[in-house]
């Protein structure tokens, strides 16, 4: 019976075919920026390109191992298929084999740990944060992202603060810093096209920075299962082409916010 050998061989070939096809379709693997012509196979953020390069290295390592094990599996299933009169051989483990399959993965993991360290430092270390005033304070709560921008006075927690829910705005090409926090449980601030993922932890204010080299619409998501309404924490990121465009948006939003507050204050009792 050599069906299993054929089966494992075909599965291996199908996976290799997917692997070969992936570079030709930007939606297959890593999410790209809004303009597929510019961002084909590239994240739209400066740090995202470095992170993608790490993914590619890891894909090569795991790809080679996968193909190797798949070929070995198909070969063994073929060669040692059940045959009339053949008796199975019993043995009690092999120290040499166990050493080999412990040491090789350990070397691979240590290599990845050391190799990615520079990227990790440039994403997460305080010393690599851009030296700019925070754009906004982003608070995860069940089940929305509340985003609070300092108003014209550039100070947070004053009367002219501007709020949005699930909508984050910033300007193309600018290194942008936010302060991330959580009100109730753990959430995870996730910008897939920009390769940003950071847990929001109750009691902590965590600085997070990013940028985008294309204007347009991106996704904001919560990547931590935070309760029944987790799916509602899907938001939007709008990257403005220019600072002037961003300022216009901010002014309009502030005006609408002021109008709504007046409307609430003027509403008759009980409405
Ligand atoms: Cu959440």
py3Dmol code that shows the C-alpha trace and the ligand (Angstrom):
import py3Dmol

protein = """\
ATOM      1  CA  UNK A   1       0.000   0.000   0.000  1.00  0.00           C
ATOM      2  CA  UNK A   2       1.820   3.060  -1.187  1.00  0.00           C
ATOM      3  CA  UNK A   3      -1.130   5.510  -1.130  1.00  0.00           C
ATOM      4  CA  UNK A   4       0.311   7.416   1.815  1.00  0.00           C
ATOM      5  CA  UNK A   5       3.567   7.962   0.063  1.00  0.00           C
ATOM      6  CA  UNK A   6       1.720   9.473  -2.910  1.00  0.00           C
ATOM      7  CA  UNK A   7      -0.486  11.519  -0.592  1.00  0.00           C
ATOM      8  CA  UNK A   8       2.453  13.083   1.298  1.00  0.00           C
ATOM      9  CA  UNK A   9       4.282  13.681  -1.962  1.00  0.00           C
ATOM     10  CA  UNK A  10       1.288  15.519  -3.468  1.00  0.00           C
ATOM     11  CA  UNK A  11       0.750  17.611  -0.317  1.00  0.00           C
ATOM     12  CA  UNK A  12       4.410  18.601  -0.402  1.00  0.00           C
ATOM     13  CA  UNK A  13       4.225  19.562  -4.075  1.00  0.00           C
ATOM     14  CA  UNK A  14       1.032  21.600  -3.531  1.00  0.00           C
ATOM     15  CA  UNK A  15       2.727  23.533  -0.715  1.00  0.00           C
ATOM     16  CA  UNK A  16       5.767  24.233  -2.869  1.00  0.00           C
ATOM     17  CA  UNK A  17       3.432  25.460  -5.643  1.00  0.00           C
ATOM     18  CA  UNK A  18       1.754  27.894  -3.186  1.00  0.00           C
ATOM     19  CA  UNK A  19       5.177  29.059  -2.051  1.00  0.00           C
ATOM     20  CA  UNK A  20       6.224  29.711  -5.666  1.00  0.00           C
ATOM     21  CA  UNK A  21       2.971  31.501  -6.526  1.00  0.00           C
ATOM     22  CA  UNK A  22       2.811  33.770  -3.458  1.00  0.00           C
ATOM     23  CA  UNK A  23       5.189  36.494  -4.752  1.00  0.00           C
ATOM     24  CA  UNK A  24       2.899  37.074  -7.751  1.00  0.00           C
ATOM     25  CA  UNK A  25      -0.143  37.920  -5.657  1.00  0.00           C
ATOM     26  CA  UNK A  26       0.237  40.634  -3.011  1.00  0.00           C
ATOM     27  CA  UNK A  27      -2.907  39.547  -1.172  1.00  0.00           C
ATOM     28  CA  UNK A  28      -1.715  36.025  -0.590  1.00  0.00           C
ATOM     29  CA  UNK A  29       0.775  36.602   2.072  1.00  0.00           C
ATOM     30  CA  UNK A  30       1.611  39.857   3.799  1.00  0.00           C
ATOM     31  CA  UNK A  31      -0.960  42.676   3.546  1.00  0.00           C
ATOM     32  CA  UNK A  32       0.318  45.585   1.460  1.00  0.00           C
ATOM     33  CA  UNK A  33      -0.475  49.296   1.392  1.00  0.00           C
ATOM     34  CA  UNK A  34      -3.464  50.900  -0.410  1.00  0.00           C
ATOM     35  CA  UNK A  35      -1.684  51.270  -3.747  1.00  0.00           C
ATOM     36  CA  UNK A  36      -0.857  47.756  -4.990  1.00  0.00           C
ATOM     37  CA  UNK A  37       1.428  49.073  -7.738  1.00  0.00           C
ATOM     38  CA  UNK A  38       3.663  50.909  -5.302  1.00  0.00           C
ATOM     39  CA  UNK A  39       3.460  48.511  -2.435  1.00  0.00           C
ATOM     40  CA  UNK A  40       3.422  45.164  -4.169  1.00  0.00           C
ATOM     41  CA  UNK A  41       5.031  42.793  -1.670  1.00  0.00           C
ATOM     42  CA  UNK A  42       6.052  45.658   0.557  1.00  0.00           C
ATOM     43  CA  UNK A  43       4.656  46.963   3.750  1.00  0.00           C
ATOM     44  CA  UNK A  44       3.766  50.641   3.593  1.00  0.00           C
ATOM     45  CA  UNK A  45       5.882  51.502   6.649  1.00  0.00           C
ATOM     46  CA  UNK A  46       9.639  51.877   7.000  1.00  0.00           C
ATOM     47  CA  UNK A  47       9.862  49.373   9.824  1.00  0.00           C
ATOM     48  CA  UNK A  48       7.496  47.015   7.998  1.00  0.00           C
ATOM     49  CA  UNK A  49      10.038  46.480   5.236  1.00  0.00           C
ATOM     50  CA  UNK A  50      12.599  45.277   7.771  1.00  0.00           C
ATOM     51  CA  UNK A  51      10.045  42.994   9.407  1.00  0.00           C
ATOM     52  CA  UNK A  52       9.088  41.545   6.013  1.00  0.00           C
ATOM     53  CA  UNK A  53      12.741  40.773   5.302  1.00  0.00           C
ATOM     54  CA  UNK A  54      12.756  38.743   8.539  1.00  0.00           C
ATOM     55  CA  UNK A  55       9.635  36.889   7.435  1.00  0.00           C
ATOM     56  CA  UNK A  56      11.357  35.984   4.174  1.00  0.00           C
ATOM     57  CA  UNK A  57      14.437  34.613   5.976  1.00  0.00           C
ATOM     58  CA  UNK A  58      12.225  32.552   8.294  1.00  0.00           C
ATOM     59  CA  UNK A  59      10.204  31.356   5.306  1.00  0.00           C
ATOM     60  CA  UNK A  60      13.383  30.126   3.622  1.00  0.00           C
ATOM     61  CA  UNK A  61      14.505  28.245   6.744  1.00  0.00           C
ATOM     62  CA  UNK A  62      11.105  26.661   7.353  1.00  0.00           C
ATOM     63  CA  UNK A  63      10.617  26.070   3.603  1.00  0.00           C
ATOM     64  CA  UNK A  64      13.835  24.089   3.252  1.00  0.00           C
ATOM     65  CA  UNK A  65      13.058  22.059   6.382  1.00  0.00           C
ATOM     66  CA  UNK A  66       9.495  21.446   5.203  1.00  0.00           C
ATOM     67  CA  UNK A  67      10.560  20.201   1.793  1.00  0.00           C
ATOM     68  CA  UNK A  68      13.261  18.017   3.370  1.00  0.00           C
ATOM     69  CA  UNK A  69      10.900  16.370   5.866  1.00  0.00           C
ATOM     70  CA  UNK A  70       8.178  15.929   3.256  1.00  0.00           C
ATOM     71  CA  UNK A  71      10.560  14.191   0.848  1.00  0.00           C
ATOM     72  CA  UNK A  72      11.864  11.970   3.683  1.00  0.00           C
ATOM     73  CA  UNK A  73       8.294  11.110   4.703  1.00  0.00           C
ATOM     74  CA  UNK A  74       7.190  10.219   1.169  1.00  0.00           C
ATOM     75  CA  UNK A  75      10.361   8.196   0.599  1.00  0.00           C
ATOM     76  CA  UNK A  76       9.990   6.257   3.898  1.00  0.00           C
ATOM     77  CA  UNK A  77       6.275   5.594   3.279  1.00  0.00           C
ATOM     78  CA  UNK A  78       7.180   4.248  -0.177  1.00  0.00           C
ATOM     79  CA  UNK A  79      10.201   2.212   0.783  1.00  0.00           C
ATOM     80  CA  UNK A  80       8.796   0.680   3.965  1.00  0.00           C
ATOM     81  CA  UNK A  81       5.239   0.134   2.781  1.00  0.00           C
ATOM     82  CA  UNK A  82       3.559  -2.986   4.118  1.00  0.00           C
ATOM     83  CA  UNK A  83       4.544  -6.059   2.140  1.00  0.00           C
ATOM     84  CA  UNK A  84       3.567  -9.705   2.625  1.00  0.00           C
ATOM     85  CA  UNK A  85       6.037 -11.464   4.864  1.00  0.00           C
ATOM     86  CA  UNK A  86       7.814  -8.355   6.083  1.00  0.00           C
ATOM     87  CA  UNK A  87       8.263  -8.106   9.856  1.00  0.00           C
ATOM     88  CA  UNK A  88       8.438  -4.740  11.615  1.00  0.00           C
ATOM     89  CA  UNK A  89      11.695  -3.886  13.345  1.00  0.00           C
ATOM     90  CA  UNK A  90      11.466  -2.686  16.964  1.00  0.00           C
ATOM     91  CA  UNK A  91      14.112  -0.526  18.571  1.00  0.00           C
ATOM     92  CA  UNK A  92      14.212   1.584  21.671  1.00  0.00           C
ATOM     93  CA  UNK A  93      15.061   5.048  20.429  1.00  0.00           C
ATOM     94  CA  UNK A  94      18.278   6.442  19.047  1.00  0.00           C
ATOM     95  CA  UNK A  95      20.340   8.885  21.050  1.00  0.00           C
ATOM     96  CA  UNK A  96      22.161  10.089  17.958  1.00  0.00           C
ATOM     97  CA  UNK A  97      18.932  10.930  16.119  1.00  0.00           C
ATOM     98  CA  UNK A  98      17.494  12.672  19.158  1.00  0.00           C
ATOM     99  CA  UNK A  99      20.621  14.765  19.497  1.00  0.00           C
ATOM    100  CA  UNK A 100      20.461  15.747  15.829  1.00  0.00           C
ATOM    101  CA  UNK A 101      16.821  16.806  15.886  1.00  0.00           C
ATOM    102  CA  UNK A 102      17.333  18.765  19.087  1.00  0.00           C
ATOM    103  CA  UNK A 103      20.528  20.544  18.138  1.00  0.00           C
ATOM    104  CA  UNK A 104      19.557  21.600  14.594  1.00  0.00           C
ATOM    105  CA  UNK A 105      16.268  23.325  15.583  1.00  0.00           C
ATOM    106  CA  UNK A 106      18.062  24.886  18.568  1.00  0.00           C
ATOM    107  CA  UNK A 107      20.699  26.372  16.248  1.00  0.00           C
ATOM    108  CA  UNK A 108      17.957  27.672  13.920  1.00  0.00           C
ATOM    109  CA  UNK A 109      16.082  29.299  16.816  1.00  0.00           C
ATOM    110  CA  UNK A 110      19.206  30.880  18.308  1.00  0.00           C
ATOM    111  CA  UNK A 111      20.118  32.217  14.858  1.00  0.00           C
ATOM    112  CA  UNK A 112      16.664  33.812  14.415  1.00  0.00           C
ATOM    113  CA  UNK A 113      16.803  35.291  17.926  1.00  0.00           C
ATOM    114  CA  UNK A 114      20.154  36.942  17.305  1.00  0.00           C
ATOM    115  CA  UNK A 115      19.424  37.916  13.695  1.00  0.00           C
ATOM    116  CA  UNK A 116      16.168  39.764  14.481  1.00  0.00           C
ATOM    117  CA  UNK A 117      17.530  41.656  17.450  1.00  0.00           C
ATOM    118  CA  UNK A 118      18.367  44.847  15.527  1.00  0.00           C
ATOM    119  CA  UNK A 119      14.834  45.046  14.123  1.00  0.00           C
ATOM    120  CA  UNK A 120      13.294  44.415  17.524  1.00  0.00           C
ATOM    121  CA  UNK A 121      15.423  47.198  18.990  1.00  0.00           C
ATOM    122  CA  UNK A 122      14.440  49.642  16.268  1.00  0.00           C
ATOM    123  CA  UNK A 123      10.747  48.909  16.803  1.00  0.00           C
ATOM    124  CA  UNK A 124      10.472  48.561  20.559  1.00  0.00           C
ATOM    125  CA  UNK A 125      13.403  50.261  22.253  1.00  0.00           C
ATOM    126  CA  UNK A 126      12.791  53.646  23.798  1.00  0.00           C
ATOM    127  CA  UNK A 127      16.003  54.958  22.302  1.00  0.00           C
ATOM    128  CA  UNK A 128      14.689  54.412  18.765  1.00  0.00           C
ATOM    129  CA  UNK A 129      11.400  56.211  19.304  1.00  0.00           C
ATOM    130  CA  UNK A 130      10.995  59.342  17.192  1.00  0.00           C
ATOM    131  CA  UNK A 131      11.534  62.525  19.103  1.00  0.00           C
ATOM    132  CA  UNK A 132       8.120  64.026  18.401  1.00  0.00           C
ATOM    133  CA  UNK A 133       5.127  65.078  20.470  1.00  0.00           C
ATOM    134  CA  UNK A 134       2.554  62.265  20.717  1.00  0.00           C
ATOM    135  CA  UNK A 135      -0.150  62.549  18.086  1.00  0.00           C
ATOM    136  CA  UNK A 136      -2.851  61.042  20.261  1.00  0.00           C
ATOM    137  CA  UNK A 137      -3.773  58.850  23.156  1.00  0.00           C
ATOM    138  CA  UNK A 138      -5.373  55.592  22.056  1.00  0.00           C
ATOM    139  CA  UNK A 139      -7.460  53.698  24.586  1.00  0.00           C
ATOM    140  CA  UNK A 140      -8.772  50.193  24.001  1.00  0.00           C
ATOM    141  CA  UNK A 141     -11.961  49.310  25.834  1.00  0.00           C
ATOM    142  CA  UNK A 142     -14.694  46.737  25.402  1.00  0.00           C
ATOM    143  CA  UNK A 143     -15.375  47.203  22.488  1.00  0.00           C
ATOM    144  CA  UNK A 144     -13.862  50.177  20.737  1.00  0.00           C
ATOM    145  CA  UNK A 145     -10.747  52.265  20.291  1.00  0.00           C
ATOM    146  CA  UNK A 146     -11.171  55.735  21.753  1.00  0.00           C
ATOM    147  CA  UNK A 147      -8.681  58.140  20.227  1.00  0.00           C
ATOM    148  CA  UNK A 148      -8.021  61.474  21.880  1.00  0.00           C
ATOM    149  CA  UNK A 149      -6.023  64.142  20.048  1.00  0.00           C
ATOM    150  CA  UNK A 150      -4.741  67.281  21.703  1.00  0.00           C
ATOM    151  CA  UNK A 151      -6.536  70.243  20.134  1.00  0.00           C
ATOM    152  CA  UNK A 152      -4.967  73.514  18.925  1.00  0.00           C
ATOM    153  CA  UNK A 153      -3.267  74.054  22.312  1.00  0.00           C
ATOM    154  CA  UNK A 154      -1.266  70.826  21.700  1.00  0.00           C
ATOM    155  CA  UNK A 155      -2.008  69.662  25.239  1.00  0.00           C
ATOM    156  CA  UNK A 156      -3.954  66.558  26.162  1.00  0.00           C
ATOM    157  CA  UNK A 157      -6.741  66.614  28.736  1.00  0.00           C
ATOM    158  CA  UNK A 158      -7.815  70.158  28.035  1.00  0.00           C
ATOM    159  CA  UNK A 159     -11.179  71.444  26.822  1.00  0.00           C
ATOM    160  CA  UNK A 160     -10.208  71.524  23.150  1.00  0.00           C
ATOM    161  CA  UNK A 161      -9.271  67.810  22.852  1.00  0.00           C
ATOM    162  CA  UNK A 162     -10.705  66.078  19.793  1.00  0.00           C
ATOM    163  CA  UNK A 163     -12.129  62.557  20.069  1.00  0.00           C
ATOM    164  CA  UNK A 164     -12.775  59.897  17.533  1.00  0.00           C
ATOM    165  CA  UNK A 165     -13.920  56.314  17.882  1.00  0.00           C
ATOM    166  CA  UNK A 166     -12.140  53.663  15.795  1.00  0.00           C
ATOM    167  CA  UNK A 167     -10.673  56.297  13.434  1.00  0.00           C
ATOM    168  CA  UNK A 168      -6.997  57.094  13.562  1.00  0.00           C
ATOM    169  CA  UNK A 169      -5.641  59.887  11.363  1.00  0.00           C
ATOM    170  CA  UNK A 170      -2.055  60.865  10.696  1.00  0.00           C
ATOM    171  CA  UNK A 171       0.140  62.306   7.948  1.00  0.00           C
ATOM    172  CA  UNK A 172       2.086  60.451   5.283  1.00  0.00           C
ATOM    173  CA  UNK A 173       5.833  60.237   5.781  1.00  0.00           C
ATOM    174  CA  UNK A 174       5.755  61.508   9.368  1.00  0.00           C
ATOM    175  CA  UNK A 175       7.047  59.390  12.192  1.00  0.00           C
ATOM    176  CA  UNK A 176       4.009  59.219  14.417  1.00  0.00           C
ATOM    177  CA  UNK A 177       3.908  58.434  18.118  1.00  0.00           C
ATOM    178  CA  UNK A 178       0.847  57.451  20.126  1.00  0.00           C
ATOM    179  CA  UNK A 179       0.330  56.534  23.756  1.00  0.00           C
ATOM    180  CA  UNK A 180      -1.528  53.279  24.056  1.00  0.00           C
ATOM    181  CA  UNK A 181      -3.562  52.198  27.045  1.00  0.00           C
ATOM    182  CA  UNK A 182      -6.456  49.903  27.988  1.00  0.00           C
ATOM    183  CA  UNK A 183      -9.416  50.626  30.178  1.00  0.00           C
ATOM    184  CA  UNK A 184     -10.666  47.186  31.108  1.00  0.00           C
ATOM    185  CA  UNK A 185      -8.915  44.091  29.749  1.00  0.00           C
ATOM    186  CA  UNK A 186      -5.980  43.327  27.474  1.00  0.00           C
ATOM    187  CA  UNK A 187      -6.400  44.479  23.886  1.00  0.00           C
ATOM    188  CA  UNK A 188      -3.887  44.488  21.082  1.00  0.00           C
ATOM    189  CA  UNK A 189      -3.394  47.487  18.802  1.00  0.00           C
ATOM    190  CA  UNK A 190      -2.825  46.033  15.340  1.00  0.00           C
ATOM    191  CA  UNK A 191      -2.083  47.860  12.079  1.00  0.00           C
ATOM    192  CA  UNK A 192      -1.569  44.908   9.712  1.00  0.00           C
ATOM    193  CA  UNK A 193      -0.392  46.841   6.636  1.00  0.00           C
ATOM    194  CA  UNK A 194       2.114  48.777   8.730  1.00  0.00           C
ATOM    195  CA  UNK A 195       3.292  45.687  10.680  1.00  0.00           C
ATOM    196  CA  UNK A 196       2.515  47.229  14.062  1.00  0.00           C
ATOM    197  CA  UNK A 197       1.237  45.082  16.895  1.00  0.00           C
ATOM    198  CA  UNK A 198       1.340  46.079  20.524  1.00  0.00           C
ATOM    199  CA  UNK A 199      -0.631  44.848  23.517  1.00  0.00           C
ATOM    200  CA  UNK A 200      -2.664  47.479  25.335  1.00  0.00           C
ATOM    201  CA  UNK A 201      -2.391  46.706  29.036  1.00  0.00           C
ATOM    202  CA  UNK A 202      -4.607  48.149  31.773  1.00  0.00           C
ATOM    203  CA  UNK A 203      -2.536  50.392  34.033  1.00  0.00           C
ATOM    204  CA  UNK A 204       0.253  50.982  31.492  1.00  0.00           C
ATOM    205  CA  UNK A 205       0.762  53.813  29.026  1.00  0.00           C
ATOM    206  CA  UNK A 206       2.825  52.352  26.196  1.00  0.00           C
ATOM    207  CA  UNK A 207       4.423  54.501  23.493  1.00  0.00           C
ATOM    208  CA  UNK A 208       4.003  53.079  19.975  1.00  0.00           C
ATOM    209  CA  UNK A 209       5.394  54.612  16.804  1.00  0.00           C
ATOM    210  CA  UNK A 210       4.847  54.040  13.076  1.00  0.00           C
ATOM    211  CA  UNK A 211       4.812  55.775   9.721  1.00  0.00           C
ATOM    212  CA  UNK A 212       3.316  55.205   6.260  1.00  0.00           C
ATOM    213  CA  UNK A 213       4.757  55.978   2.863  1.00  0.00           C
ATOM    214  CA  UNK A 214       1.402  56.010   1.051  1.00  0.00           C
ATOM    215  CA  UNK A 215      -1.664  58.076   1.817  1.00  0.00           C
ATOM    216  CA  UNK A 216      -4.977  56.274   1.976  1.00  0.00           C
ATOM    217  CA  UNK A 217      -7.033  53.902   4.055  1.00  0.00           C
ATOM    218  CA  UNK A 218      -5.587  51.177   6.251  1.00  0.00           C
ATOM    219  CA  UNK A 219      -7.022  48.790   8.815  1.00  0.00           C
ATOM    220  CA  UNK A 220      -6.937  49.060  12.582  1.00  0.00           C
ATOM    221  CA  UNK A 221      -7.829  45.916  14.483  1.00  0.00           C
ATOM    222  CA  UNK A 222      -7.756  44.406  17.932  1.00  0.00           C
ATOM    223  CA  UNK A 223      -5.567  41.309  17.844  1.00  0.00           C
ATOM    224  CA  UNK A 224      -6.391  40.049  21.326  1.00  0.00           C
ATOM    225  CA  UNK A 225      -9.613  38.138  21.912  1.00  0.00           C
ATOM    226  CA  UNK A 226     -11.029  40.570  24.482  1.00  0.00           C
ATOM    227  CA  UNK A 227     -14.644  39.501  24.895  1.00  0.00           C
ATOM    228  CA  UNK A 228     -17.878  38.835  22.997  1.00  0.00           C
ATOM    229  CA  UNK A 229     -17.662  42.075  20.989  1.00  0.00           C
ATOM    230  CA  UNK A 230     -14.014  41.679  19.990  1.00  0.00           C
ATOM    231  CA  UNK A 231     -14.993  41.733  16.306  1.00  0.00           C
ATOM    232  CA  UNK A 232     -16.375  45.259  16.716  1.00  0.00           C
ATOM    233  CA  UNK A 233     -12.908  46.644  17.386  1.00  0.00           C
ATOM    234  CA  UNK A 234     -12.176  46.866  13.702  1.00  0.00           C
ATOM    235  CA  UNK A 235     -11.324  50.464  12.927  1.00  0.00           C
ATOM    236  CA  UNK A 236      -9.830  52.635  10.231  1.00  0.00           C
ATOM    237  CA  UNK A 237      -6.595  54.441   9.713  1.00  0.00           C
ATOM    238  CA  UNK A 238      -6.582  57.422   7.377  1.00  0.00           C
ATOM    239  CA  UNK A 239      -3.190  58.558   6.228  1.00  0.00           C
ATOM    240  CA  UNK A 240      -3.393  62.101   4.900  1.00  0.00           C
ATOM    241  CA  UNK A 241      -1.260  63.243   1.989  1.00  0.00           C
ATOM    242  CA  UNK A 242      -0.242  66.523   3.633  1.00  0.00           C
ATOM    243  CA  UNK A 243      -0.204  68.194   7.020  1.00  0.00           C
ATOM    244  CA  UNK A 244      -2.663  70.813   5.673  1.00  0.00           C
ATOM    245  CA  UNK A 245      -5.148  68.073   4.781  1.00  0.00           C
ATOM    246  CA  UNK A 246      -4.793  66.612   8.281  1.00  0.00           C
ATOM    247  CA  UNK A 247      -5.266  70.048   9.879  1.00  0.00           C
ATOM    248  CA  UNK A 248      -8.449  70.547   7.831  1.00  0.00           C
ATOM    249  CA  UNK A 249      -9.795  67.212   9.002  1.00  0.00           C
ATOM    250  CA  UNK A 250      -8.958  68.104  12.602  1.00  0.00           C
ATOM    251  CA  UNK A 251     -10.727  71.461  12.327  1.00  0.00           C
ATOM    252  CA  UNK A 252     -13.862  69.902  10.819  1.00  0.00           C
ATOM    253  CA  UNK A 253     -13.959  67.186  13.451  1.00  0.00           C
ATOM    254  CA  UNK A 254     -13.497  69.706  16.271  1.00  0.00           C
ATOM    255  CA  UNK A 255     -16.324  71.837  14.848  1.00  0.00           C
ATOM    256  CA  UNK A 256     -18.674  68.851  14.554  1.00  0.00           C
ATOM    257  CA  UNK A 257     -17.813  67.776  18.059  1.00  0.00           C
ATOM    258  CA  UNK A 258     -18.589  71.260  19.439  1.00  0.00           C
ATOM    259  CA  UNK A 259     -21.884  71.337  17.503  1.00  0.00           C
ATOM    260  CA  UNK A 260     -22.933  67.912  18.797  1.00  0.00           C
ATOM    261  CA  UNK A 261     -22.154  68.934  22.351  1.00  0.00           C
ATOM    262  CA  UNK A 262     -24.298  72.064  21.963  1.00  0.00           C
ATOM    263  CA  UNK A 263     -27.057  69.935  20.459  1.00  0.00           C
ATOM    264  CA  UNK A 264     -26.930  67.567  23.431  1.00  0.00           C
ATOM    265  CA  UNK A 265     -26.976  70.454  25.897  1.00  0.00           C
ATOM    266  CA  UNK A 266     -29.920  72.092  24.080  1.00  0.00           C
ATOM    267  CA  UNK A 267     -31.969  68.919  23.743  1.00  0.00           C
ATOM    268  CA  UNK A 268     -35.214  69.048  25.686  1.00  0.00           C
ATOM    269  CA  UNK A 269     -35.396  66.937  28.832  1.00  0.00           C
ATOM    270  CA  UNK A 270     -35.931  63.255  28.173  1.00  0.00           C
ATOM    271  CA  UNK A 271     -34.769  63.276  24.537  1.00  0.00           C
TER     272      UNK A 271
END
"""
ligand_1 = """\
1
CU
Cu -10.089 44.138 21.972
"""
view = py3Dmol.view(width=600, height=400)
view.addModel(protein, "pdb")
view.setStyle({"model": 0}, {"cartoon": {"style": "trace"}})
view.addModel(ligand_1, "xyz")
view.setStyle({"model": 1}, {"stick": {}})
view.zoomTo()
view.show()
